[in-house]
Structure formats: structure tokens, C-alpha cells
Amino acid sequence: MLRAYINTRIFTGDLWLDGYAVVTGQGRIQQVLPQAQIPADAELTDLKGAILAPGFIDLQIYGGNGKLFPFTPDSATLKATYEYCSAGGAAFFLPTIPTHSSEVIRKSIEAVRQYWEEGGKGVLGLHLEGPFINPEKKGAHLTQYIKQPTAADINELLALGKGVIKMMTLAPERCDPALVKQLQDAGVVVSAGHSNADYATAYKSFEDGITTTTHLFNAMSPLQSRAPGMVGAIYDHPSVHASIVADGIHVDFNAVRISKKVMGERLFLITDAVVACAEGDYIYVEEPDRYVNAQGVLAGSRLTMHKAVKNCITKVGILPEEALRMASTYPAIVAGVSHELGKIAPGYLDTMVVLDTDWELKHLIGLS
């Protein structure tokens, strides 16, 4: 059955369209065409002047709706996280495991496979944030699980996580470039983060093929006058991307604005969201605007992707179309799924967000 979404302002990921409709069928966008040309057999959905934009993609989230994936790495937690993501406009996400034990990493891989086998929706794969990070920039990660990788470690991880591990955050100064390349050759998106690399080391790792970086400013060597650090290398490099947590807590909104000016389309949004957890290795204590660990260290956000987008529009001053791209088009590019996600165009999956003119989220279309 064809369905046509009408009376809407469409942002395709490239441009705004007025007087057009989006026709979907079999889970894909079939046509984007003037309303007068809608096929006669299409069922109409009147959006009453709302905005239609590509569904959001969150490449770093730890749980949702009371379930924390590192604490209970199972398909039920992934379902709860999907429900949290979709309620915030994110059609797809990467459930994330921080620096943790081999047992938890194994269970998280098995959980993703089971979730997929059960027909679970929205999960693109697994993001391992660690354990190959720099203890000097561990943030809220646990020192006892941090390690410097060997060839055996990478071989074991790739054998165990084949087809599941989509992204891995690591400190390039602690990883042999040959091992980084081995991860990339296996289809893993390598992200530099939790790193104390100096400017030259960080920049060289980008030249060697690392394409993205994890939560700009947080847990990385800063930009200073005589030591530009990883932040300086990210700013300076022409193609490397960076995720950012736009909650005003992890990063001041002015720093988001400056970074967007410098980086343009290389900057994209994540939530880095967690939930409260009072037991296990990772303790997360809920505060009004953030989560901290048992020692009071900032450990995660209370964001949804929609909140991050609205913050960028209303508090940072980023143009709406760019804020929307930062949550959809650009993450799709980073994750290597831009052939079917991140735009409203024929052949793309029919996941779209409906927003009102004040940028409030009305609902998510697709993957119901």
C-alpha cells in the first residue's frame, strides 16, 4: 500500500520543499513529488502544515526508559532504548558499551544478535567506547578495564563481534596503526576519543584513516596556545568528523557555536545519554540536568536527539536545516549508511520526523 504525506513543509536533507508530498511503500520512500501528482491509489496522511525531516540517528547512547545496556546487556534493554530513542525522534542508534570487561562486551554482542533475530528495530550495530583508551583521559570510565590492544585482542574482538561491532572509540596514541587499519578493514568505524594525543599524533591518525572523533572537548587533549592537542587537530583537519553533546553541560553552547563555525558539516550530534543505575560497575546518579558517577564526575546526558537539535536551533543559533543535518545526514555519513538513511529521497528508508513550527517533535514515522 502506498501512503502519501501531504500538507507539509519537507526538508529533504538537501533543501526545503513546499507544495510537495512524500509517497512511501514497503518501508521505503517511493516518490517525492508535487502534491498534484500523487498517485490515485495512495492513502493520504495530512500533516496540517507540520515539518517533515529525515529521522534522527544517535551513534552513542547507553540506555533508556530505565534500562542501562552496560548493566543489563540484553534484548529487553535494547527494546527499551529503542523506545526512548524513537520517542526523541531517533529512528536508529548504536547502543554503546563503555570501557568494560570481556564478559560484558561478549554479552553485549550476543544481545544485539538476539535483538536482530527477534525482529528488533533501530539498532545499527554496537559502539564500543573503549577499552583501548588512555587512562589519562578516562573521564568516568573504569581504570581496571583499560588496556592497550595487542593483535590477539583485535583478532578475538573481530571474530566475536563480526557483523555487530559498528564503531569503536579508542585512543590512537595507544594503538598500533596497523591494528586500527585491521578494525577498519573489517568494517568498524574507528573514532578517536578518550585520548591525550598531542596535535601531531592526532592529526597523523586522521591522515592514516581515522574518520571521526568522540564527543568533542570531552575526554581529549584540549586546544591550548602552545599545545593545540586533539581539539586543535580536529579543527584543523579538512575531513575528520566529531560528535558533540549539545546539552550546555558537556559543552558550553558558545563552544558548540564556535565549533560549528570552524567545522561546518563535519560536526554532528549524539546524546551520550544514560539512565540512573545504583549497582554494578558503572554507577550513574541522576541530577536535574545530567548524570554523574559515584565520585561526582560527569558521566552522561539527559538528552534525546530532538532536544539536541532544538538546543542547536534555539540556544546555539545554528540554522534549522543544519541542526537537522547534524542529527541525520551527517551521522549517516559517519556510520556508512548514507545510501539509505539521513535524507528524504526515493529509495531511502521511510523513517522521518514530524516537527511543528516551534521545532517541537510531534512524532516519528516509520519503524513502528
C-alpha positions as CSV (number, residue, x, y, z in Angstrom):
1,M,0.0,0.0,0.0
2,L,1.2,3.5,-0.9
3,R,0.9,6.3,1.6
4,A,1.3,10.0,0.8
5,Y,2.2,12.6,3.4
6,I,0.6,15.9,2.3
7,N,0.3,19.5,3.6
8,T,3.8,19.6,4.9
9,R,7.0,21.5,4.6
10,I,9.6,19.0,3.6
11,F,13.3,19.2,4.5
12,T,15.0,16.5,2.3
13,G,18.4,16.8,3.9
14,D,19.4,18.9,0.9
15,L,16.7,21.5,0.5
16,W,13.3,22.7,1.6
17,L,10.2,21.8,-0.5
18,D,6.8,23.4,-0.2
19,G,3.7,22.1,-2.0
20,Y,5.3,18.6,-2.3
21,A,4.3,15.2,-0.9
22,V,6.3,12.2,0.2
23,V,5.0,8.8,-1.0
24,T,6.1,5.7,0.9
25,G,5.5,2.0,0.4
26,Q,7.2,-1.3,1.6
27,G,9.3,0.6,4.1
28,R,10.9,2.9,1.6
29,I,10.3,6.3,0.1
30,Q,8.9,5.8,-3.3
31,Q,8.5,9.4,-4.6
32,V,8.9,13.0,-3.6
33,L,6.7,14.9,-5.9
34,P,4.3,17.9,-6.2
35,Q,1.0,17.2,-4.4
36,A,-0.9,17.5,-7.6
37,Q,0.9,14.4,-8.9
38,I,0.2,12.0,-6.0
39,P,-0.8,8.5,-7.3
40,A,-4.5,7.9,-7.2
41,D,-4.1,4.7,-5.1
42,A,-2.1,6.3,-2.3
43,E,-3.7,6.7,1.1
44,L,-3.3,10.3,2.3
45,T,-2.0,11.5,5.6
46,D,-2.5,15.2,6.2
47,L,0.3,16.7,8.3
48,K,-1.5,20.0,8.6
49,G,1.4,22.3,7.9
50,A,4.0,20.4,10.0
51,I,7.6,20.0,9.0
52,L,8.8,16.6,7.7
53,A,12.5,15.8,8.0
54,P,14.8,12.7,7.9
55,G,14.7,10.5,11.0
56,F,17.5,11.1,13.5
57,I,20.4,8.8,14.2
58,D,22.2,8.5,17.6
59,L,25.6,7.0,17.3
60,Q,26.2,7.0,21.1
61,I,23.7,6.1,23.8
62,Y,23.9,3.8,26.8
63,G,20.3,3.0,27.5
64,G,16.8,4.4,28.0
65,N,13.5,4.1,29.8
66,G,15.1,2.8,33.0
67,K,17.3,0.2,31.3
68,L,21.1,0.6,31.1
69,F,22.8,-1.5,28.4
70,P,26.2,-1.9,30.2
71,F,24.4,-3.2,33.3
72,T,21.8,-5.5,31.6
73,P,23.2,-6.2,28.1
74,D,20.2,-8.0,26.7
75,S,17.5,-7.6,24.1
76,A,14.9,-6.2,26.5
77,T,17.3,-3.3,27.3
78,L,17.8,-2.7,23.6
79,K,14.0,-2.6,23.1
80,A,13.6,-0.1,26.0
81,T,16.4,2.0,24.5
82,Y,14.8,1.9,21.0
83,E,11.6,3.2,22.6
84,Y,13.5,6.0,24.3
85,C,15.3,6.9,21.1
86,S,12.2,6.8,18.9
87,A,10.2,9.0,21.4
88,G,13.0,11.5,20.9
89,G,13.0,11.3,17.1
90,A,15.9,8.8,16.6
91,A,14.9,6.0,14.3
92,F,18.3,4.4,14.5
93,F,21.0,4.2,17.2
94,L,24.2,2.5,18.3
95,P,23.8,1.0,21.8
96,T,27.1,1.8,23.5
97,I,29.3,-0.1,26.0
98,P,31.9,1.9,27.9
99,T,35.3,0.5,28.9
100,H,34.3,-2.8,30.4
101,S,35.1,-6.5,31.0
102,S,35.4,-9.0,28.2
103,E,32.4,-10.8,29.6
104,V,30.2,-7.7,29.3
105,I,31.5,-7.0,25.8
106,R,30.7,-10.5,24.8
107,K,27.2,-10.3,26.3
108,S,26.5,-7.0,24.5
109,I,27.5,-8.6,21.2
110,E,25.2,-11.5,21.8
111,A,22.4,-9.2,22.9
112,V,22.5,-7.3,19.6
113,R,22.4,-10.5,17.6
114,Q,19.5,-11.8,19.6
115,Y,17.6,-8.5,19.3
116,W,18.0,-8.7,15.5
117,E,16.9,-12.3,15.4
118,E,13.8,-11.3,17.3
119,G,13.0,-8.6,14.7
120,G,14.1,-5.7,16.9
121,K,14.2,-2.4,15.2
122,G,16.5,0.6,15.1
123,V,19.8,-0.9,16.1
124,L,22.6,-0.3,13.5
125,G,25.2,-2.2,15.5
126,L,27.3,-1.8,18.6
127,H,29.5,1.0,19.6
128,L,32.4,0.0,21.9
129,E,33.7,3.1,23.7
130,G,36.9,1.5,24.9
131,P,38.6,-0.4,26.3
132,F,41.6,0.8,24.3
133,I,41.6,4.3,25.7
134,N,44.1,6.5,27.5
135,P,43.8,6.3,31.3
136,E,44.8,10.0,31.5
137,K,41.6,10.9,29.7
138,K,39.3,8.1,31.1
139,G,36.6,10.5,32.3
140,A,34.0,8.3,34.0
141,H,35.4,5.1,32.6
142,L,36.9,2.5,34.9
143,T,40.7,2.2,35.1
144,Q,40.7,-1.6,35.8
145,Y,39.3,-2.4,32.3
146,I,41.5,-0.1,30.3
147,K,44.1,-1.9,28.2
148,Q,46.5,-1.4,25.3
149,P,45.5,-3.7,22.5
150,T,47.5,-6.5,21.1
151,A,47.0,-8.2,17.7
152,A,45.4,-11.1,19.7
153,D,42.9,-8.7,21.3
154,I,41.8,-7.3,17.9
155,N,41.6,-10.7,16.3
156,E,39.4,-12.0,19.2
157,L,37.2,-8.9,19.1
158,L,36.6,-9.1,15.4
159,A,35.9,-12.8,15.5
160,L,33.4,-12.4,18.3
161,G,31.8,-9.2,17.0
162,K,31.7,-9.9,13.3
163,G,28.8,-8.1,11.8
164,V,27.8,-6.5,15.1
165,I,30.5,-4.1,16.1
166,K,29.9,-1.0,14.0
167,M,32.0,1.7,15.8
168,M,34.9,1.7,18.3
169,T,36.3,4.6,20.2
170,L,40.0,4.3,21.0
171,A,43.0,6.5,21.8
172,P,45.2,6.5,18.7
173,E,48.4,7.1,20.7
174,R,47.8,3.8,22.4
175,C,47.0,1.7,19.4
176,D,49.3,0.4,16.6
177,P,48.1,2.0,13.4
178,A,48.1,-1.5,11.8
179,L,45.6,-2.6,14.4
180,V,43.4,0.4,13.6
181,K,43.6,-0.4,10.0
182,Q,42.6,-4.0,10.8
183,L,39.5,-2.8,12.5
184,Q,38.6,-0.5,9.6
185,D,39.2,-3.3,7.0
186,A,36.7,-5.4,9.0
187,G,34.1,-2.6,8.6
188,V,34.4,-1.0,12.0
189,V,34.2,2.8,12.1
190,V,37.2,3.8,14.3
191,S,36.6,7.0,16.3
192,A,39.4,8.8,18.2
193,G,38.5,9.6,21.8
194,H,39.4,9.4,25.4
195,S,42.7,10.4,24.1
196,N,45.6,12.5,25.3
197,A,47.3,12.6,21.9
198,D,49.2,15.7,21.0
199,Y,48.3,17.7,17.9
200,A,50.8,15.9,15.6
201,T,49.8,12.4,16.7
202,A,46.1,13.1,16.4
203,Y,46.5,14.8,13.0
204,K,48.6,11.9,11.7
205,S,45.9,9.4,12.9
206,F,43.4,11.3,10.8
207,E,45.7,11.2,7.8
208,D,46.1,7.5,8.3
209,G,42.4,6.9,8.0
210,I,40.5,7.6,11.3
211,T,37.4,9.4,10.1
212,T,35.7,10.6,13.2
213,T,36.1,11.5,16.9
214,T,34.1,11.0,20.0
215,H,32.4,13.8,22.0
216,L,34.4,16.9,21.0
217,F,36.2,18.6,24.0
218,N,35.2,15.8,26.5
219,A,38.0,13.4,27.5
220,M,40.5,14.6,24.9
221,S,43.6,16.9,24.9
222,P,42.4,20.5,24.7
223,L,43.3,23.3,22.4
224,Q,45.9,25.5,24.0
225,S,48.3,28.2,22.7
226,R,51.4,26.1,22.8
227,A,49.7,22.6,22.7
228,P,46.9,22.5,20.2
229,G,46.0,19.0,21.2
230,M,43.4,16.7,19.7
231,V,40.8,19.5,19.6
232,G,43.2,21.6,17.5
233,A,43.9,18.7,15.2
234,I,40.1,18.1,14.7
235,Y,39.5,21.8,14.0
236,D,42.4,21.9,11.5
237,H,41.9,18.7,9.6
238,P,39.8,19.1,6.4
239,S,37.7,15.9,6.7
240,V,37.6,14.3,10.1
241,H,34.2,14.4,11.8
242,A,33.4,14.9,15.5
243,S,30.4,14.1,17.6
244,I,29.3,16.7,20.2
245,V,26.9,16.6,23.2
246,A,24.8,19.7,22.8
247,D,23.2,19.9,26.3
248,G,25.1,23.0,27.6
249,I,26.6,20.8,30.3
250,H,29.1,18.6,28.5
251,V,30.0,21.6,26.2
252,D,29.0,25.3,26.6
253,F,26.7,26.4,23.9
254,N,29.2,29.0,22.8
255,A,31.7,26.3,22.3
256,V,29.2,24.4,20.1
257,R,28.7,27.6,18.1
258,I,32.4,28.2,17.6
259,S,33.0,24.6,16.7
260,K,30.2,24.7,14.1
261,K,31.7,27.8,12.6
262,V,35.1,26.1,12.3
263,M,34.0,22.6,11.3
264,G,30.8,23.1,9.3
265,E,29.3,19.7,8.1
266,R,32.0,17.7,10.0
267,L,30.2,18.3,13.3
268,F,27.3,16.0,14.3
269,L,25.1,15.3,17.3
270,I,25.0,12.4,19.8
271,T,23.1,12.2,23.1
272,D,25.6,10.2,25.2
273,A,22.5,9.5,27.3
274,V,22.5,7.2,30.3
275,V,19.9,6.2,32.9
276,A,20.2,6.0,36.7
277,C,21.9,2.9,38.0
278,A,22.8,2.3,41.6
279,E,24.6,-1.0,41.3
280,G,27.2,-2.8,39.1
281,D,30.5,-1.5,37.8
282,Y,29.0,1.8,36.4
283,I,27.1,3.9,38.9
284,Y,25.0,6.7,37.4
285,V,23.5,9.3,39.7
286,E,20.7,11.4,38.3
287,E,20.9,15.1,38.7
288,P,18.4,17.7,37.2
289,D,20.4,18.3,34.0
290,R,23.0,15.5,33.9
291,Y,24.2,12.2,35.3
292,V,27.4,11.8,37.3
293,N,29.2,8.8,38.6
294,A,29.6,7.8,42.3
295,Q,32.6,10.3,42.5
296,G,30.6,13.1,41.1
297,V,32.3,13.1,37.6
298,L,30.1,14.0,34.7
299,A,29.1,10.6,33.2
300,G,26.3,11.1,30.7
301,S,23.5,13.4,29.5
302,R,19.7,13.5,29.8
303,L,19.3,14.4,26.1
304,T,17.2,13.0,23.3
305,M,18.3,13.7,19.8
306,H,15.3,16.0,19.4
307,K,16.4,18.0,22.4
308,A,19.9,18.3,21.0
309,V,18.5,19.6,17.7
310,K,16.3,22.1,19.4
311,N,19.1,23.3,21.6
312,C,21.2,23.9,18.4
313,I,18.5,25.9,16.9
314,T,17.2,27.9,19.8
315,K,20.3,28.2,22.1
316,V,23.3,27.9,19.8
317,G,21.8,29.8,16.8
318,I,22.5,27.1,14.2
319,L,20.2,27.3,11.1
320,P,17.4,24.7,11.4
321,E,18.4,22.9,8.3
322,E,22.0,22.5,9.6
323,A,20.8,21.3,13.0
324,L,18.6,18.7,11.3
325,R,21.5,17.5,9.2
326,M,23.7,17.3,12.3
327,A,21.2,14.7,13.7
328,S,20.5,12.8,10.5
329,T,22.5,13.4,7.3
330,Y,25.9,13.7,8.9
331,P,25.6,10.7,11.4
332,A,24.5,8.6,8.4
333,I,27.7,9.6,6.6
334,V,29.9,8.8,9.6
335,A,28.2,5.4,10.1
336,G,28.5,4.5,6.4
337,V,24.7,4.3,5.9
338,S,24.1,7.4,3.9
339,H,22.9,5.4,0.9
340,E,19.6,4.7,2.7
341,L,19.4,6.9,5.8
342,G,19.7,10.7,6.5
343,K,17.7,12.0,3.6
344,I,14.2,12.1,2.2
345,A,14.7,10.7,-1.3
346,P,13.4,7.8,-3.4
347,G,14.9,4.5,-2.3
348,Y,15.7,5.7,1.3
349,L,14.1,4.1,4.3
350,D,10.8,5.8,5.2
351,T,11.9,7.0,8.7
352,M,11.0,10.6,9.1
353,V,10.3,13.1,12.0
354,V,7.3,15.3,12.1
355,L,8.0,18.7,13.8
356,D,5.9,21.7,14.5
357,T,6.9,25.2,13.5
358,D,8.4,25.7,17.0
359,W,10.7,22.7,16.4
360,E,8.8,20.6,18.9
361,L,8.7,16.9,18.0
362,K,5.2,15.6,17.1
363,H,6.1,12.0,16.2
364,L,8.4,9.7,14.3
365,I,7.2,8.0,11.1
366,G,8.5,4.5,10.2
367,L,9.8,1.5,12.2
368,S,6.6,1.4,14.3
